[in-house]
Amino acid sequence: MNAFWGGILKYIAQIFAGIIVQMTPVLLDELKEVLINLYKKALATPNPWDDFGIGLLLDIFGIPKPPIE
């Protein structure tokens, strides 16, 4: 990835991080649960882009990836 896209992704991550810390804890917990469930489902598919896409969302929102079962 070149420096341009790296900078864009970093900027987007900072925006989302600022929004996330302002969310109500109940909604934040729900968002975490949804994304973690999607990640587990993505791992079960043969498409590696599923894993990458949902993993990227987890990274952007600062949610740790669950261990692979």
C-alpha positions in Angstrom: 0.0 0.0 0.0 1.4 3.4 -0.8 1.8 6.3 1.6 -1.4 8.0 0.2 -3.7 5.2 1.1 -2.0 4.5 4.3 -2.6 8.1 5.3 -6.2 7.9 4.3 -6.8 4.8 6.3 -5.1 6.2 9.3 -7.3 9.3 9.1 -10.5 7.3 8.7 -9.4 5.2 11.7 -8.9 8.3 13.8 -12.4 9.6 12.9 -14.0 6.3 13.8 -12.0 6.1 17.1 -13.4 9.6 18.0 -16.9 8.5 17.3 -16.6 5.2 19.1 -15.5 6.7 22.4 -18.7 8.9 22.4 -21.1 6.0 21.9 -23.3 4.7 24.7 -21.7 1.6 26.3 -24.8 -0.5 25.6 -24.6 0.3 21.8 -20.9 -0.2 21.8 -21.2 -3.6 23.3 -23.8 -4.5 20.7 -21.6 -3.3 17.9 -18.7 -5.4 19.2 -20.9 -8.5 19.5 -22.2 -8.0 15.9 -18.7 -7.5 14.4 -17.2 -10.4 16.4 -20.0 -12.7 15.2 -19.5 -11.5 11.6 -15.7 -12.2 11.9 -16.4 -15.8 13.1 -18.7 -16.3 10.1 -16.2 -14.8 7.8 -13.5 -17.2 9.0 -15.9 -20.1 8.1 -16.2 -19.1 4.5 -13.6 -20.0 1.8 -13.3 -16.4 0.7 -10.2 -14.7 2.3 -11.6 -11.3 1.5 -14.4 -11.9 4.0 -11.8 -12.4 6.7 -9.9 -9.3 5.6 -12.9 -7.0 5.3 -14.4 -7.8 8.7 -10.9 -8.0 10.3 -10.3 -4.5 9.0 -13.6 -3.2 10.6 -12.5 -4.8 13.9 -9.1 -3.0 13.6 -10.7 0.3 12.7 -13.1 0.1 15.7 -10.3 -1.1 18.0 -12.0 -4.4 18.8 -9.6 -7.3 19.4 -10.0 -10.2 17.1 -11.3 -13.3 18.9 -9.0 -16.4 18.9 -9.5 -18.7 16.0 -11.4 -21.9 17.1 
